Every structure is written in structure tokens, then in C-alpha cells.
């Protein structure tokens, strides 16, 4: 599809030129997932529901990947983001498969297992994972000293320009 | 309510209002420019920013609507709030750094400012302003409704004002917020938010332990509910009382949708130093999670107590929180908690008054190529006007608090999230794509919400959605689709037309 687009427009859209594999995959995922979410509002059924669960659970991580990738790499965020994806997807699928079985389920942490997946898996697990991953990788990946120096240089330049 | 309890609640409310007013007066003396009024002089630290983000995001919806929704829908309602486990990280990674850096390079006070700077499109910026004004009126309406219910329950105003007590309570509440929002602007907003946020966290955590005590612990409460004839096991099934479409729709809107919430994004402009972002996700996540304990606690305890025969079934689910607090917490604590609820409502209302005022005074004129001279003065005037319109909206549009909150949150999410989140991370997004996406978000969300609720225009068709599909989720999905499709199909990149500061920030 993208090769056709390149031929048709006769240009090299920046989608391909300055993007990397991670970013491209994230964009394709977002496009497919958002289309499927819209279409699911018109259809019903087991596979429609399952697709909705899988696509919605992956949406936040796809957006994060789009934002944090640098030169095609996720750097130190690769493992935390992979874990986050696995946690969200597995909790979503587990809740889907356990629906309607609360009366038969054992309890875990004060709740039936499906609700425990929802509370401990979707809420408390990612809370520490995401908060610590962001804080601990901040200076190595999110905003490095070199980035800050470039920013300060530019800010001083802008200030001087404004004064002139 | 007993006389002793009534005086303890009133006493706490008076102390709270005096403190908030003092902060407002203190901030008013330090507010001398539009920069102070709209972004607190870009001089706040990460703790204040984190608490301000949390308390602006969490409102009467969490304290009043949430437990009511959980009483009605069971744990399925938690799909609205469990995303807080990762949304603070999502916010900081996807937009936080870029918004803060951009605000350091240019005069950026609002989200429409960002959109104008990023896309060089007055149309996109103007549409974003319209979305903000519409959403602000909805959000403020929800806050004032919550305030009305709270005051009616605590002070039993119905006996005094009869059928007009709800309107009277809303007007009374808005007068207090308008005072400090007008005097101190966002500077008053963030420091009252710090105070209010601390109060909310303390109140929520303490109430949660009272809920555990009253209900006999998590497992006892769960088992009581599961075995009850009124609620049954489906109450504890994440997909039990809501269809999968509705549940996932809520999860989608309340996770990805945070990227379009101006009252949360706005806080990034105010940070003194970009490095302070480092521990913001953890702080926001922890404080938000602490507040959600009140939703979970009361939402579990009240159905459990009804199942155990210790409470009568509620005639209105929105009374779950007030009824529990009045019956199961001691007098001195009830006052603290009601002050916390008041804080939650007022901190959000204050943020929206400021953002709505900025949209009207600053962003809409810019979209038409003009500028208002004295933004500070007119900002204050518009705060008063906006509060009045919101009271009328809230009085006329009577519905469950949670649904009104969802309606406004969904409008922001669908209109702004794709243009801001994708646009700041992908250069290929054009002004045309952003404008089309914002317009799609507004029209689809409002259109579907209207069609699903209206009954007075007979010839209008019913909503085209299948049962359970959430208008806001469909609108958010459609808005992403439009933005990505137009951007992918556009033959030219924006490199030549992009602002150099935006280009620089997107490189970091």
C-alpha cells in the first residue's frame, strides 16, 4: 500500500523518509485499531468483542512507542513497554475469557479472579511499572543532558532575538 | 443529620472556604499579567504541578458520581478509573515533555496556542477553542450538579427552598469558586489545588479504611454482594453489567482520552524546569490512585451493606457517597470528607473557568486574526459569564452526574487527543488533517450523544450505533482515523511550513 502511495504521489512522503520501523508499526497499529473501534460500533459478535479488547488494550502502548522512539530504537524503555503491553493485553483477554463465571471462580486478593485482574493487573501493576520506568530512564532517554543543553541554547537565542 | 454532625460539617466547610479565600487573596496580589493569570507565571515545581494535575482531573465525578456509578454498574464502572495506573506516564511520555519545552520557547498559554504553533492553522486552533468552550460548559455543569446534590443532602435545603433548592445550591457554590478564580487566576488555582489535592487524598484514604471496617473487609464485602439477590455475581464481573463494547469504550476514552484534556495538559506549561517532569508520573499516579480508593471503597461498601441488611437500597445511586458518609463515619471525619469533596469539585471547576476564559478571551480572537488588548481584565470578566452559563446548563440538562462528566470528557478526548498526541510526535500531520480531526471529534460526539438522548424531535433518526457502543469512544476512534488517513494520504510533508521551534522540540 505504501509503495503504491509513493508511486502515485511521485514523492517520498515523510512517513517513510524520517520514520523508523517502531514508529511506522505504531502508526499502522493506531490506524488499524481506530478504524476497527469505529467499525465495531456497527457489528456484534464474539470476534468483534475480542478484537475490541485486544486493540483497545494495545492502543496506549502504541502511542507511547510513537512518542519515545529515537532513531528506530526504544532504548531502555524496550523492556518496560513490552511488559506493559503483555500485562494490559493478558488482563484484557483474561477478563474476556472469565466473563460470566464469577460465581464459579475462586477469590484472589479479596475479589473474584476476573475483578482481581481488573484491579491489580490494569491498575496497580502498571502504576509502579510506568512511574518507575519513566523516572529511572528520564535522564538517559527522555530528556538527556545534551537535549537540555540544546534546549537552553535555543531558548537563550530566542530570548536574544526577542530583545533585538 | 444530627445537630452536632451538622455543625461539624458546617464548621469544616467554613474553615475550608476561609483558607481557600486566603489563598485567593494571596494569589491576587501576585497576579499582574496574563501570564500569571493563565499559566501561574510558569514558575511552579513538580509537587505542586502533580497535585494540581490530579485535583483538576479528579472532581466531584470521582467522589460523588463514581461510587454512585459503582452502586449501579458494579466493578464494570471501574474501567473509567483503573487506567490511572498508566495514564500519567502516557501523558508525560506522549505530550508532557514537548508541551513544556515548547512553552519555554514561545508564548504558549493554552492548547489552541499549541495547535496554532504546531500547524500554523487558525482553523484548527479555532475549532480547538470551540471544543474547549463546549466541553468546559459541560464539565462545569457536572461540577455544579455535584455541588447541588452535596449541599441538598447535607443541609437538607429542600425544606427551605422547595423545588428551587438545587438551583440555589449551585449558585451558592459557583459564587465561591468565581471569587478566587477571578481574583487569583491560575496562580490561585494551582495553590488551592495543592491544598485541595492534599485534602482529597487524606479524605479518600481515611474513608477507604472506614469502608473496609463497615463492610467487614474486601472479601466479606465481595462475597456479600455476590450472594445478594439485589446485586448478584454479575456486580463483580468486569463485563457483567456492561457490554464489552461499553466497558472497553470507557477504558479507551478514559485512557487515551487524557491526552486531550486541556485541564491536565495545561499544567505542563506551568512547570518552572523541564527536568521536574522526572517523577511526575509516579506522583500523579499515586495521588490519583489514593483518590480512587473512595470510589472503590464506597462503591463496594454500600452494596455490601445493603446486601447485609445494614442499609436500605438507594432510591438514587448518586446518594451512595453522602448516605455512607452520614451513617458510617464519625462526626469530625464527616466534616473533613465533605470538605474534601467540596475541594474536588471546586478545584476542577476553577481549572475549567480559567481554561474556558482563556479560550474565549485569547484563543477565539486569535483564530479570527485579532487580539483583545487587556487579556487579564477580560479574562476575569469572562470567568463570571462562563460560570453563569454553566449553572443554567447544569439546571436544564439534568442527568446522572457520571454521564454528564463522560459527555464533557469525551468531547475533549475526541476533539483534541489525536491532534495533540499524534501531531506532536509525527511531522507528517497537516493543519488540514488536524482541523478535520477536531471537527470530526466535535460533530460525531455531540451528534451521537444528542441522537442517543433526545426524544423531542420525532423525525430525527435513532442513534446508528449498536447497543452498548459508546458515542465518545466512536468519536475518538473516528477522530484518530480521520487524522491518520488524511496525513498518510497527503502528498506533501509539512517540513517547509513548520515552525522551527516545533521542529526542534519534535527532534528531542
Boltz contact constraints between the chains, C-beta under 6 A:
constraints:
  - contact:
      token1: [A, 9]
      token2: [B, 491]
      max_distance: 6.0
  - contact:
      token1: [A, 11]
      token2: [B, 491]
      max_distance: 6.0
  - contact:
      token1: [A, 14]
      token2: [B, 427]
      max_distance: 6.0
  - contact:
      token1: [A, 14]
      token2: [B, 428]
      max_distance: 6.0
  - contact:
      token1: [A, 14]
      token2: [B, 493]
      max_distance: 6.0
  - contact:
      token1: [A, 15]
      token2: [B, 428]
      max_distance: 6.0
  - contact:
      token1: [A, 31]
      token2: [B, 484]
      max_distance: 6.0
  - contact:
      token1: [A, 34]
      token2: [B, 477]
      max_distance: 6.0
  - contact:
      token1: [A, 34]
      token2: [B, 480]
      max_distance: 6.0
  - contact:
      token1: [A, 34]
      token2: [B, 481]
      max_distance: 6.0
  - contact:
      token1: [A, 35]
      token2: [B, 481]
      max_distance: 6.0
  - contact:
      token1: [A, 37]
      token2: [B, 477]
      max_distance: 6.0
  - contact:
      token1: [A, 38]
      token2: [B, 474]
      max_distance: 6.0
  - contact:
      token1: [A, 38]
      token2: [B, 477]
      max_distance: 6.0
  - contact:
      token1: [A, 38]
      token2: [B, 478]
      max_distance: 6.0
  - contact:
      token1: [A, 38]
      token2: [B, 481]
      max_distance: 6.0
  - contact:
      token1: [A, 41]
      token2: [B, 465]
      max_distance: 6.0
  - contact:
      token1: [A, 41]
      token2: [B, 469]
      max_distance: 6.0
  - contact:
      token1: [A, 41]
      token2: [B, 474]
      max_distance: 6.0
  - contact:
      token1: [A, 44]
      token2: [B, 466]
      max_distance: 6.0
  - contact:
      token1: [A, 49]
      token2: [B, 244]
      max_distance: 6.0
  - contact:
      token1: [A, 52]
      token2: [B, 248]
      max_distance: 6.0
  - contact:
      token1: [A, 53]
      token2: [B, 248]
      max_distance: 6.0
  - contact:
      token1: [A, 56]
      token2: [B, 248]
      max_distance: 6.0
  - contact:
      token1: [A, 56]
      token2: [B, 251]
      max_distance: 6.0
  - contact:
      token1: [A, 56]
      token2: [B, 252]
      max_distance: 6.0
  - contact:
      token1: [A, 59]
      token2: [B, 256]
      max_distance: 6.0
  - contact:
      token1: [A, 60]
      token2: [B, 90]
      max_distance: 6.0
  - contact:
      token1: [A, 60]
      token2: [B, 255]
      max_distance: 6.0
  - contact:
      token1: [A, 63]
      token2: [B, 94]
      max_distance: 6.0
  - contact:
      token1: [A, 63]
      token2: [B, 421]
      max_distance: 6.0
  - contact:
      token1: [A, 64]
      token2: [B, 93]
      max_distance: 6.0
  - contact:
      token1: [A, 66]
      token2: [B, 425]
      max_distance: 6.0
  - contact:
      token1: [A, 67]
      token2: [B, 93]
      max_distance: 6.0
  - contact:
      token1: [A, 67]
      token2: [B, 94]
      max_distance: 6.0
  - contact:
      token1: [A, 67]
      token2: [B, 425]
      max_distance: 6.0
  - contact:
      token1: [A, 68]
      token2: [B, 93]
      max_distance: 6.0
  - contact:
      token1: [A, 95]
      token2: [B, 238]
      max_distance: 6.0
  - contact:
      token1: [A, 99]
      token2: [B, 239]
      max_distance: 6.0
  - contact:
      token1: [A, 102]
      token2: [B, 233]
      max_distance: 6.0
  - contact:
      token1: [A, 102]
      token2: [B, 236]
      max_distance: 6.0
  - contact:
      token1: [A, 102]
      token2: [B, 237]
      max_distance: 6.0
  - contact:
      token1: [A, 103]
      token2: [B, 233]
      max_distance: 6.0
  - contact:
      token1: [A, 107]
      token2: [B, 219]
      max_distance: 6.0
  - contact:
      token1: [A, 110]
      token2: [B, 218]
      max_distance: 6.0
  - contact:
      token1: [A, 110]
      token2: [B, 219]
      max_distance: 6.0
  - contact:
      token1: [A, 110]
      token2: [B, 222]
      max_distance: 6.0
  - contact:
      token1: [A, 111]
      token2: [B, 222]
      max_distance: 6.0
  - contact:
      token1: [A, 112]
      token2: [B, 236]
      max_distance: 6.0
  - contact:
      token1: [A, 114]
      token2: [B, 237]
      max_distance: 6.0
  - contact:
      token1: [A, 114]
      token2: [B, 238]
      max_distance: 6.0
  - contact:
      token1: [A, 115]
      token2: [B, 75]
      max_distance: 6.0
  - contact:
      token1: [A, 115]
      token2: [B, 236]
      max_distance: 6.0
  - contact:
      token1: [A, 118]
      token2: [B, 238]
      max_distance: 6.0
  - contact:
      token1: [A, 122]
      token2: [B, 82]
      max_distance: 6.0
  - contact:
      token1: [A, 123]
      token2: [B, 82]
      max_distance: 6.0
  - contact:
      token1: [A, 123]
      token2: [B, 85]
      max_distance: 6.0
  - contact:
      token1: [A, 126]
      token2: [B, 85]
      max_distance: 6.0
  - contact:
      token1: [A, 126]
      token2: [B, 86]
      max_distance: 6.0
  - contact:
      token1: [A, 127]
      token2: [B, 85]
      max_distance: 6.0
  - contact:
      token1: [A, 127]
      token2: [B, 285]
      max_distance: 6.0
  - contact:
      token1: [A, 127]
      token2: [B, 289]
      max_distance: 6.0
  - contact:
      token1: [A, 130]
      token2: [B, 86]
      max_distance: 6.0
  - contact:
      token1: [A, 130]
      token2: [B, 89]
      max_distance: 6.0
  - contact:
      token1: [A, 131]
      token2: [B, 281]
      max_distance: 6.0
  - contact:
      token1: [A, 131]
      token2: [B, 282]
      max_distance: 6.0
  - contact:
      token1: [A, 131]
      token2: [B, 285]
      max_distance: 6.0
  - contact:
      token1: [A, 134]
      token2: [B, 89]
      max_distance: 6.0
  - contact:
      token1: [A, 134]
      token2: [B, 92]
      max_distance: 6.0
  - contact:
      token1: [A, 134]
      token2: [B, 281]
      max_distance: 6.0
  - contact:
      token1: [A, 135]
      token2: [B, 278]
      max_distance: 6.0
  - contact:
      token1: [A, 135]
      token2: [B, 279]
      max_distance: 6.0
  - contact:
      token1: [A, 135]
      token2: [B, 282]
      max_distance: 6.0
  - contact:
      token1: [A, 138]
      token2: [B, 278]
      max_distance: 6.0
  - contact:
      token1: [A, 143]
      token2: [B, 97]
      max_distance: 6.0
  - contact:
      token1: [A, 147]
      token2: [B, 508]
      max_distance: 6.0
  - contact:
      token1: [A, 151]
      token2: [B, 101]
      max_distance: 6.0
  - contact:
      token1: [A, 155]
      token2: [B, 104]
      max_distance: 6.0
  - contact:
      token1: [A, 158]
      token2: [B, 105]
      max_distance: 6.0
